[in-house]
Amino acid sequence: MEVMGLMLGEFVDEYTVRVVDVFAMPQSGTGVSVEAVDHVFQTNMLDMLKQTGRPEMVVGWYHSHPGFGCWLSGVDINTQQVVFKLFCI
């Protein structure tokens, strides 16, 4: 079973990201793909995060390829572009 989530933290400098927490996304998938990122869930999570007063921001995302090693699929590249546009600009 694949897992997926967002990483929270801060950009320290041009080359360093400090990750202080992660939260798993409600996803399901097998093999090398997961369902599309749930943007409504992400937006709701970010609203709740703001209400807590925590200073962290989304600095990245993660997901697994169980049994396939570490590599970026075409879906991963698209997810990276979507996450970057939503949270990192």
For each residue, the residues with C-beta under 8 A, 3 or more apart:
1: 28 29 30 66
2: 27 28 29 30 31 33 34 63 64 65 66
3: 24 27 62 63 64
4: 24 25 27 29 34 37 61 62 63 64
5: 22 23 24 25 61 62 63
6: 22 23 25 42 45 58 60 61 62 83 87
7: 19 21 22 58 59 60 61 62
8: 19 20 21 22 23 49 54 56 57 58 59
9: 17 18 19 20 21 56 57 59
10: 17 18 20 55 56 57 59
11: 16 17 18 59
12: 16 17 18
13: 16
14:
15:
16: 11 12 13
17: 9 10 11 12 59 60
18: 9 10 11 12 59
19: 7 8 9 22 59 60
20: 8 9 10 56
21: 7 8 9 56
22: 5 6 7 8 19 62
23: 5 6 8 45
24: 3 4 5 27
25: 4 5 6 37 38 41 42
26: 38 41
27: 2 3 4 24 34 35 37 38 63
28: 1 2 34 35
29: 1 2 4 33 34 35
30: 1 2
31: 2 68
32: 65 68 73 75
33: 2 29 73 75
34: 2 4 27 28 29 63 75
35: 27 28 29 38
36:
37: 4 25 27 42 79 82 83
38: 25 26 27 35 41 42
39: 42 43 86
40: 43 44
41: 25 26 38 44 45
42: 6 25 37 38 39 45 46 86
43: 39 40 46 47
44: 40 41 47 48
45: 6 23 41 42 48 49
46: 42 43 49 50 58 87
47: 43 44 50 51
48: 44 45 51 52
49: 8 45 46 52 54 56
50: 46 47 53
51: 47 48
52: 48 49
53: 50
54: 8 49
55: 10
56: 8 9 10 20 21 49 59
57: 8 9 10 87
58: 6 7 8 46 61 83 86 87 88
59: 7 8 9 10 11 17 18 19 56 88
60: 6 7 17 19 83
61: 4 5 6 7 58 79 80 83
62: 3 4 5 6 7 22
63: 2 3 4 5 27 34 76 79
64: 2 3 4
65: 2 32 68 69 70 71 73
66: 1 2
67:
68: 31 32 65 71
69: 65
70: 65
71: 65 68
72: 76 77 80
73: 32 33 65 76 77
74: 77 78
75: 32 33 34 78 79
76: 63 72 73 79 80
77: 72 73 74 80 81
78: 74 75 81 82
79: 37 61 63 75 76 82 83
80: 61 72 76 77 83 84
81: 77 78 84 85
82: 37 78 79 85 86
83: 6 37 58 60 61 79 80 86 87 88
84: 80 81 87 88 89
85: 81 82 88 89
86: 39 42 58 82 83
87: 6 46 57 58 83 84
88: 58 59 83 84 85
89: 84 85
